[in-house]
């Protein structure tokens, strides 16, 4: 320690302070070496009797240069107890410090931070003390180190109360006043002291005051807070609390707002030609695509560069690519494995030789199309080929890749809905809940995920007041809850999203209720920038002056719902994620009893084209089965007819001699032709020799038999016969005209049997086809029926 360090406590680390230290340390003898008299005095002190100053009075007088500043400092700060005390901690601290001077044979002005840390952290053993010092004496030692030197290496001391040390250094009142000012702002934003992660901001603030050597908030600067961020004392600590602290200081007008961090720099492209790498980096810095998309494309372009180095070492820059090079890359992607041409194959997993999936192969061609199209459009390279044609997805891949929504099973989704509607705080605590968000906010987030069918990015960017009602009557009280009438329509305003501008959609009233409950208790938040548009807005799901993370639903909400519902968080289609709810809701609306059309679903999801909607809406097997059943495919091609079996004729053997034993009921008569299903006149019977009218005595005798067995036979219909069934009288007339010259099973044609072409129509109702019926229009017009 140098003499210059003694003047540090009188000011701040960042400039002049309005706060002055109550003890003037200037003008002291801060020589690091001990005098001979001081060495002899330190050796003569009875350290076991350090509290009985009379026994060591001569030695204490000889140590005035070392002991007097410590006593004055303790007296000025009030470290000595006001009355009799069994544990005068300041005396213990002074004795420990002087004993350390004796052990090191130097004054405490020469102690470096490591020596102070060893003295404070483990001085009772390393420096030969006969008993441990209590926590109060340890805090005073820290205060002495801070006052007498520039000691700020608090990370070397282990656990200790920075707040207690700050009270020793600055006094209780100024420290608590600073804490109260910041706490008032942060509590208004939703920070809760009961959450351990949120209590860290007090530790950050007190250490900032200690490092700034002033208890006044006005003495804090942006640079001082930035130095605190980089200090090793908080390595591995929740720096989000420091981020919130700086926002609170900025709200008080003390510092600048913090700069958002978290954008990790891209790793260096290795094993590729320098010219190719330079072109990729230049494109990365110029493209207007989102950063995440550019990072993904950059990874694939780096892989293409390594492929060039191995297979085409003569091609070192994009301008040297030809149509043949593009074809070689497409072929290489089609045969590529997961571990081929990657920077670190050990990060691929346990199966680097596994072939790429079809979707991954398509994803490896798209960046090259975009990259070369941009370079040609910007005139960085000469236009030698069309990237859209050169890197076109092969037909073999397009044929096996299509819409395949990862829909959650209906029974699983129903359980998740129940769990979301009945979500409680204890359900979240079982899932590692530690974020301190109000339960009203979490229920609103859950309701939006379960009912809105929106992307997670759109959910976290919803604005305050995004819910509107149409045809909403006055709510009626039902206990402690409000019940909305059935005709209330809840409208949800969706902000600008991935593929379009803002729009409004109808949602379930339960969602609107949950959002209104959250808005009623939502702490006032500062206006925050929309991550997509950049405008300052009042975000609905903001707490502690920062927006909700897009991963919160996947990391916290879904595990909690799965645990409460008793369902696994994975199924046959993979892990249950926030985006799978979008496909599930879309498919359920598409397969409902009164389903949405594809265009209506397109508007509800916010898509630009129906093709995009097709990737979310999937018809279920149940809906497909119902549609197939309603279409009547089998019934359309088959008709049933009643047939009477004469069991007596079969048993007696008369059927073997040619006697009729099957009687097909035509309504107006019976046909005894054995191969009736092959007769072309079955729909328009010509009354050949196989025909028996029901009014005949033979038919009456037949019906009087008691041994008849009635059966139904399915008869396949021809196209003309199906048209006659479906289209009615005109089709029947056309069928009669076509069959006029077709021979009957008996031989003659209908024209020969009926010269006037008055053929008979077969029908199911005997009354409507009988000649004697007074309502028979055919008989009244002179035609036979």
ZAMARGU-4260 file (C-alpha; in steps of 0.2 Angstrom, whole numbers, plus 5000, padded with zeros to 4 digits):
<rodrens>
0) 5000/5000/5000 | 5007/5017/4995 | 5004/5033/5004 | 4993/5040/4990 | 4980/5027/4994
5) 4977/5035/5011 | 4968/5050/5003 | 4956/5039/4993 | 4942/5038/5006 | 4939/5057/5006
10) 4932/5056/4988 | 4923/5044/4976 | 4931/5033/4963 | 4922/5042/4949 | 4925/5060/4954
15) 4921/5073/4968 | 4908/5068/4980 | 4896/5079/4991 | 4899/5067/5005 | 4915/5068/5016
20) 4923/5055/5027 | 4921/5060/5046 | 4939/5055/5049 | 4953/5065/5041 | 4967/5053/5037
25) 4978/5066/5030 | 4994/5070/5039 | 4997/5053/5046 | 5013/5044/5046 | 5009/5029/5034
30) 5026/5022/5033 | 5025/5003/5029 | 5040/4999/5040 | 5039/4996/5059 | 5051/5005/5070
35) 5062/4996/5082 | 5052/5002/5097 | 5035/4996/5088 | 5043/4979/5085 | 5047/4977/5104
40) 5030/4984/5109 | 5021/4972/5098 | 5031/4957/5105 | 5027/4963/5123 | 5009/4964/5121
45) 4999/4950/5130 | 4986/4946/5116 | 4975/4936/5128 | 4973/4952/5139 | 4970/4963/5124
50) 4953/4969/5132 | 4962/4974/5149 | 4971/4988/5142 | 4980/4992/5159 | 4991/4976/5157
55) 4997/4982/5141 | 4997/5001/5144 | 5016/5004/5141 | 5015/4994/5125 | 5000/5003/5119
60) 5008/5020/5121 | 5023/5014/5111 | 5011/5009/5097 | 5002/5026/5096 | 5006/5028/5077
65) 4997/5012/5073 | 4984/5011/5087 | 4978/5030/5087 | 4970/5030/5070 | 4961/5014/5073
70) 4954/5021/5090 | 4949/5037/5082 | 4940/5029/5068 | 4931/5017/5079 | 4926/5032/5090
75) 4920/5042/5076 | 4910/5028/5068 | 4902/5023/5085 | 4910/5006/5084 | 4913/5005/5103
80) 4898/5000/5113 | 4889/5014/5122 | 4888/5004/5139 | 4897/4989/5147 | 4898/4975/5135
85) 4905/4957/5136 | 4910/4958/5117 | 4918/4975/5113 | 4920/4970/5095 | 4930/4986/5090
90) 4944/4981/5103 | 4944/4964/5096 | 4946/4970/5078 | 4960/4982/5083 | 4969/4968/5092
95) 4968/4957/5077 | 4975/4970/5066 | 4989/4974/5077 | 4993/4956/5079 | 4994/4954/5060
100) 5006/4968/5060 | 5017/4959/5072 | 5016/4943/5062 | 5021/4952/5046 | 5033/4964/5054
105) 5025/4978/5044 | 5012/4991/5047 | 4994/4989/5040 | 4997/5003/5028 | 5008/4990/5018
110) 4994/4977/5017 | 4989/4972/5000 | 4971/4966/4996 | 4976/4948/4997 | 4983/4951/5015
115) 4967/4960/5020 | 4957/4945/5013 | 4967/4932/5023 | 4966/4943/5038 | 4947/4946/5037
120) 4942/4929/5031 | 4954/4917/5041 | 4964/4928/5052 | 4960/4919/5068 | 4970/4904/5062
125) 4983/4910/5049 | 4989/4924/5060 | 4990/4913/5076 | 4975/4920/5086 | 4970/4910/5100
130) 4951/4912/5098 | 4939/4916/5084 | 4933/4934/5082 | 4914/4936/5081 | 4904/4943/5066
135) 4904/4960/5072 | 4923/4961/5074 | 4924/4954/5056 | 4913/4968/5049 | 4924/4981/5058
140) 4939/4973/5050 | 4931/4975/5033 | 4926/4993/5037 | 4944/4996/5042 | 4951/4988/5026
145) 4939/4999/5016 | 4944/5015/5025 | 4962/5013/5027 | 4965/5007/5009 | 4957/5004/4993
150) 4951/4987/4997 | 4936/4982/4986 | 4940/4963/4983 | 4924/4958/4992 | 4923/4942/4982
155) 4939/4935/4992 | 4930/4937/5009 | 4916/4924/5006 | 4899/4927/5013 | 4896/4943/5024
160) 4883/4956/5025 | 4887/4971/5014 | 4873/4980/5021 | 4880/4979/5039 | 4897/4984/5033
165) 4889/4999/5024 | 4881/5004/5040 | 4898/5003/5049 | 4906/5014/5035 | 4892/5027/5030
170) 4880/5026/5045 | 4863/5018/5045 | 4852/5033/5039 | 4861/5037/5022 | 4862/5019/5017
175) 4843/5016/5021 | 4838/5032/5013 | 4847/5026/4997 | 4839/5009/4998 | 4822/5016/5001
180) 4823/5027/4985 | 4827/5013/4974 | 4816/5000/4982 | 4801/5012/4979 | 4804/5012/4961
185) 4807/4994/4959 | 4793/4988/4969 | 4781/4999/4958 | 4787/4989/4944 | 4783/4972/4952
190) 4799/4967/4960 | 4796/4957/4976 | 4808/4956/4991 | 4801/4938/4994 | 4809/4932/4978
195) 4827/4928/4982 | 4833/4933/4964 | 4825/4951/4967 | 4834/4954/4983 | 4851/4954/4975
200) 4848/4972/4969 | 4850/4978/4987 | 4867/4969/4987 | 4872/4977/4970 | 4867/4994/4976
205) 4876/4993/4993 | 4892/4987/4984 | 4890/5000/4971 | 4890/5013/4986 | 4905/5005/4994
210) 4915/5005/4978 | 4910/5023/4974 | 4915/5027/4992 | 4899/5038/4994 | 4882/5033/5001
215) 4873/5046/4990 | 4864/5040/4974 | 4868/5056/4965 | 4887/5052/4966 | 4883/5036/4956
220) 4887/5037/4937 | 4885/5026/4923 | 4903/5021/4922 | 4903/5017/4941 | 4888/5005/4938
225) 4897/4998/4922 | 4913/4994/4933 | 4902/4985/4945 | 4895/4974/4932 | 4912/4969/4927
230) 4918/4967/4945 | 4923/4949/4950 | 4913/4949/4966 | 4897/4946/4955 | 4904/4933/4944
235) 4890/4920/4942 | 4877/4931/4951 | 4860/4936/4944 | 4865/4951/4934 | 4847/4954/4929
240) 4846/4962/4946 | 4860/4974/4942 | 4851/4977/4925 | 4835/4981/4935 | 4845/4992/4947
245) 4852/5003/4933 | 4835/5005/4926 | 4829/5011/4942 | 4843/5023/4944 | 4840/5029/4926
250) 4821/5032/4931 | 4828/5042/4945 | 4838/5052/4933 | 4855/5047/4940 | 4862/5035/4927
255) 4859/5031/4909 | 4848/5017/4904 | 4857/5000/4903 | 4861/4994/4886 | 4853/4977/4882
260) 4865/4963/4881 | 4863/4945/4876 | 4867/4946/4858 | 4882/4934/4857 | 4895/4937/4843
265) 4896/4924/4830 | 4910/4911/4831 | 4924/4913/4818 | 4922/4903/4802 | 4936/4891/4801
270) 4943/4879/4787 | 4936/4889/4773 | 4944/4900/4760 | 4948/4918/4766 | 4939/4925/4751
275) 4923/4915/4754 | 4923/4919/4773 | 4925/4938/4769 | 4910/4937/4757 | 4900/4928/4770
280) 4904/4941/4783 | 4900/4955/4772 | 4884/4948/4767 | 4880/4945/4785 | 4883/4963/4789
285) 4873/4969/4774 | 4857/4958/4774 | 4841/4965/4781 | 4835/4948/4787 | 4833/4946/4806
290) 4848/4942/4816 | 4843/4924/4820 | 4839/4920/4802 | 4856/4927/4797 | 4865/4917/4810
295) 4857/4901/4804 | 4861/4905/4786 | 4879/4910/4791 | 4881/4893/4799 | 4876/4884/4783
300) 4887/4895/4772 | 4902/4891/4783 | 4898/4873/4780 | 4897/4876/4761 | 4914/4884/4763
305) 4922/4869/4771 | 4914/4858/4757 | 4923/4869/4744 | 4939/4868/4753 | 4939/4849/4752
310) 4930/4845/4735 | 4933/4861/4725 | 4949/4869/4731 | 4950/4880/4716 | 4934/4889/4720
315) 4938/4901/4733 | 4925/4915/4731 | 4907/4916/4726 | 4911/4924/4709 | 4919/4908/4704
320) 4903/4897/4706 | 4896/4890/4691 | 4880/4880/4687 | 4891/4864/4689 | 4897/4869/4706
325) 4879/4872/4711 | 4873/4855/4705 | 4888/4847/4715 | 4882/4856/4731 | 4864/4850/4728
330) 4870/4832/4726 | 4882/4834/4741 | 4867/4840/4752 | 4857/4825/4746 | 4870/4813/4752
335) 4876/4823/4767 | 4878/4816/4785 | 4875/4826/4801 | 4893/4827/4805 | 4900/4832/4788
340) 4909/4848/4786 | 4905/4855/4803 | 4916/4865/4814 | 4916/4854/4829 | 4909/4836/4826
345) 4909/4832/4845 | 4894/4844/4847 | 4884/4835/4834 | 4879/4821/4846 | 4880/4802/4847
350) 4876/4799/4829 | 4886/4810/4817 | 4885/4798/4803 | 4866/4799/4802 | 4859/4806/4786
355) 4851/4823/4785 | 4832/4823/4786 | 4822/4829/4770 | 4818/4845/4779 | 4836/4848/4784
360) 4841/4846/4766 | 4829/4858/4760 | 4835/4870/4773 | 4853/4868/4767 | 4848/4874/4750
365) 4838/4889/4754 | 4853/4900/4761 | 4863/4897/4745 | 4848/4904/4735 | 4847/4919/4746
370) 4865/4922/4747 | 4869/4921/4728 | 4853/4931/4724 | 4858/4945/4735 | 4876/4945/4729
375) 4870/4946/4711 | 4857/4959/4715 | 4869/4970/4724 | 4881/4968/4709 | 4895/4961/4720
380) 4897/4946/4708 | 4893/4943/4690 | 4877/4935/4685 | 4882/4918/4679 | 4867/4907/4684
385) 4849/4909/4691 | 4851/4904/4710 | 4833/4900/4711 | 4835/4887/4697 | 4852/4881/4702
390) 4848/4878/4720 | 4830/4872/4717 | 4824/4859/4729 | 4824/4842/4720 | 4808/4834/4715
395) 4812/4819/4725 | 4813/4830/4741 | 4797/4840/4737 | 4787/4823/4734 | 4790/4817/4752
400) 4789/4834/4761 | 4773/4843/4764 | 4761/4849/4777 | 4762/4839/4793 | 4755/4849/4808
405) 4761/4842/4825 | 4744/4841/4833 | 4742/4837/4851 | 4730/4823/4854 | 4712/4828/4859
410) 4712/4819/4876 | 4729/4827/4880 | 4724/4844/4875 | 4708/4843/4885 | 4718/4839/4900
415) 4730/4854/4897 | 4715/4865/4895 | 4708/4859/4912 | 4725/4862/4920 | 4726/4879/4913
420) 4709/4885/4919 | 4712/4879/4936 | 4731/4884/4938 | 4737/4888/4955 | 4753/4895/4963
425) 4757/4878/4970 | 4757/4870/4953 | 4770/4882/4948 | 4781/4879/4963 | 4782/4861/4959
430) 4789/4865/4941 | 4804/4875/4948 | 4794/4892/4948 | 4806/4905/4953 | 4802/4921/4943
435) 4791/4929/4955 | 4778/4934/4942 | 4760/4937/4950 | 4748/4923/4948 | 4736/4934/4938
440) 4749/4937/4925 | 4753/4919/4923 | 4735/4914/4922 | 4733/4927/4908 | 4748/4920/4899
445) 4742/4903/4900 | 4724/4908/4894 | 4732/4916/4879 | 4742/4901/4874 | 4727/4889/4877
450) 4714/4899/4867 | 4722/4912/4855 | 4733/4900/4844 | 4747/4913/4842 | 4766/4912/4841
455) 4775/4915/4857 | 4783/4930/4850 | 4766/4938/4847 | 4760/4933/4864 | 4774/4942/4874
460) 4771/4957/4862 | 4753/4960/4866 | 4748/4977/4872 | 4738/4984/4886 | 4720/4985/4881
465) 4722/4972/4868 | 4705/4965/4873 | 4689/4972/4867 | 4671/4967/4868 | 4656/4967/4857
470) 4638/4966/4862 | 4643/4964/4880 | 4629/4967/4892 | 4631/4972/4910 | 4640/4958/4919
475) 4630/4950/4933 | 4638/4945/4950 | 4640/4927/4954 | 4649/4926/4971 | 4666/4934/4969
480) 4667/4932/4950 | 4659/4940/4936 | 4650/4930/4923 | 4649/4936/4905 | 4633/4934/4895
485) 4633/4921/4881 | 4632/4933/4867 | 4647/4943/4873 | 4661/4942/4859 | 4679/4945/4864
490) 4691/4952/4851 | 4709/4951/4853 | 4721/4963/4845 | 4736/4955/4838 | 4752/4966/4835
495) 4762/4966/4819 | 4768/4948/4817 | 4780/4937/4807 | 4770/4938/4790 | 4759/4953/4791
500) 4752/4968/4800 | 4741/4969/4815 | 4724/4962/4815 | 4709/4957/4826 | 4702/4940/4829
505) 4688/4933/4840 | 4693/4923/4855 | 4685/4914/4870 | 4678/4925/4883 | 4688/4916/4896
510) 4704/4923/4888 | 4697/4941/4889 | 4692/4938/4908 | 4710/4933/4912 | 4718/4947/4903
515) 4706/4960/4912 | 4710/4953/4929 | 4729/4954/4926 | 4727/4972/4919 | 4717/4977/4935
520) 4732/4972/4946 | 4747/4975/4934 | 4760/4986/4941 | 4763/5002/4931 | 4778/4999/4919
525) 4788/5010/4909 | 4785/5010/4890 | 4796/4997/4882 | 4802/4995/4864 | 4793/4983/4853
530) 4806/4970/4848 | 4799/4970/4830 | 4793/4988/4826 | 4805/4997/4838 | 4791/5008/4845
535) 4788/5012/4863 | 4773/5003/4869 | 4764/4997/4885 | 4767/4979/4884 | 4754/4968/4893
540) 4765/4955/4899 | 4779/4966/4907 | 4785/4965/4925 | 4800/4972/4934 | 4801/4984/4919
545) 4806/4971/4906 | 4796/4961/4894 | 4792/4943/4896 | 4804/4931/4888 | 4798/4921/4873
550) 4804/4905/4881 | 4794/4907/4897 | 4779/4897/4890 | 4791/4882/4885 | 4801/4883/4901
555) 4788/4886/4914 | 4770/4886/4909 | 4770/4870/4899 | 4779/4859/4912 | 4768/4866/4925
560) 4752/4862/4915 | 4759/4844/4911 | 4762/4841/4929 | 4745/4847/4935 | 4736/4837/4921
565) 4746/4821/4924 | 4752/4820/4906 | 4770/4818/4899 | 4778/4833/4891 | 4782/4823/4876
570) 4771/4812/4864 | 4773/4803/4848 | 4776/4819/4839 | 4790/4825/4851 | 4790/4838/4865
575) 4775/4848/4868 | 4780/4866/4864 | 4771/4883/4863 | 4770/4882/4844 | 4761/4865/4844
580) 4746/4874/4852 | 4744/4884/4836 | 4742/4868/4825 | 4731/4860/4838 | 4719/4874/4839
585) 4718/4877/4820 | 4715/4858/4817 | 4701/4858/4830 | 4693/4873/4822 | 4695/4865/4805
590) 4687/4848/4811 | 4673/4856/4822 | 4654/4851/4820 | 4652/4868/4811 | 4670/4869/4805
595) 4679/4885/4799 | 4683/4886/4780 | 4701/4886/4775 | 4699/4905/4771 | 4691/4909/4788
600) 4705/4899/4797 | 4718/4909/4786 | 4711/4925/4793 | 4710/4919/4811 | 4728/4913/4811
605) 4734/4929/4802 | 4742/4920/4787 | 4744/4928/4770 | 4740/4913/4759 | 4729/4897/4761
610) 4745/4887/4758 | 4752/4893/4774 | 4736/4888/4783 | 4737/4871/4776 | 4753/4868/4787
615) 4743/4870/4803 | 4725/4863/4799 | 4725/4844/4798 | 4709/4835/4795 | 4706/4821/4809
620) 4703/4803/4805 | 4686/4805/4814 | 4681/4819/4803 | 4687/4810/4787 | 4677/4794/4792
625) 4661/4804/4795 | 4663/4813/4778 | 4666/4796/4770 | 4651/4789/4778 | 4640/4804/4773
630) 4646/4802/4755 | 4638/4785/4754 | 4651/4777/4743 | 4645/4759/4746 | 4627/4763/4746
635) 4628/4773/4731 | 4634/4758/4721 | 4623/4745/4729 | 4604/4744/4732 | 4595/4731/4742
640) 4580/4721/4736 | 4569/4708/4745 | 4569/4691/4739 | 4558/4676/4744 | 4565/4659/4745
645) 4553/4644/4743 | 4561/4631/4755 | 4548/4618/4750 | 4554/4619/4732 | 4572/4617/4737
650) 4569/4603/4749 | 4558/4593/4737 | 4571/4594/4723 | 4558/4604/4712 | 4571/4618/4711
655) 4583/4606/4702 | 4570/4602/4688 | 4568/4621/4684 | 4554/4626/4695 | 4556/4644/4702
660) 4562/4645/4720 | 4568/4663/4721 | 4555/4677/4720 | 4563/4695/4718 | 4550/4707/4725
665) 4548/4721/4712 | 4534/4730/4721 | 4521/4727/4707 | 4526/4709/4705 | 4539/4695/4707
670) 4554/4690/4695 | 4559/4672/4696 | 4575/4674/4685 | 4589/4666/4695 | 4602/4678/4689
675) 4591/4693/4693 | 4607/4704/4698 | 4613/4702/4680 | 4597/4707/4671 | 4599/4723/4662
680) 4580/4726/4664 | 4579/4725/4683 | 4576/4743/4685 | 4563/4744/4671 | 4555/4727/4670
685) 4549/4722/4653 | 4537/4708/4660 | 4545/4693/4651 | 4541/4675/4655 | 4550/4676/4672
690) 4538/4690/4678 | 4523/4686/4690 | 4511/4700/4694 | 4506/4702/4712 | 4487/4702/4707
695) 4489/4685/4699 | 4482/4669/4708 | 4500/4662/4707 | 4507/4676/4717 | 4493/4675/4730
700) 4496/4657/4732 | 4515/4661/4734 | 4512/4674/4748 | 4500/4661/4757 | 4514/4649/4759
705) 4521/4648/4777 | 4538/4641/4772 | 4544/4656/4764 | 4561/4664/4770 | 4562/4683/4767
710) 4580/4689/4763 | 4588/4705/4757 | 4600/4705/4742 | 4612/4719/4738 | 4612/4723/4719
715) 4626/4733/4711 | 4620/4747/4700 | 4626/4753/4683 | 4629/4771/4679 | 4612/4773/4671
720) 4603/4764/4685 | 4612/4776/4698 | 4607/4791/4687 | 4589/4784/4687 | 4590/4783/4706
725) 4598/4800/4709 | 4590/4810/4695 | 4572/4804/4694 | 4559/4802/4680 | 4569/4809/4666
730) 4583/4797/4669 | 4571/4783/4670 | 4563/4787/4653 | 4581/4788/4646 | 4584/4770/4653
735) 4568/4764/4645 | 4573/4770/4628 | 4590/4763/4629 | 4583/4745/4635 | 4569/4745/4622
740) 4579/4733/4610 | 4589/4724/4623 | 4584/4705/4625 | 4575/4700/4641 | 4581/4684/4651
745) 4566/4675/4642 | 4572/4680/4625 | 4561/4694/4617 | 4565/4712/4618 | 4554/4725/4627
750) 4549/4732/4610 | 4543/4714/4605 | 4534/4711/4621 | 4526/4729/4620 | 4524/4735/4603
755) 4519/4752/4609 | 4535/4754/4620 | 4524/4755/4636 | 4537/4747/4647 | 4535/4745/4666
760) 4544/4754/4679 | 4548/4745/4694 | 4546/4754/4711 | 4545/4752/4729 | 4527/4757/4732
765) 4514/4746/4725 | 4500/4758/4726 | 4509/4771/4715 | 4513/4758/4701 | 4497/4748/4701
770) 4485/4750/4686 | 4470/4750/4697 | 4476/4764/4708 | 4466/4780/4706 | 4481/4791/4708
775) 4491/4782/4695 | 4495/4795/4682 | 4502/4782/4670 | 4486/4772/4669 | 4476/4788/4667
780) 4487/4793/4652 | 4485/4776/4644 | 4502/4769/4647 | 4504/4752/4656 | 4514/4752/4673
</rodrens>
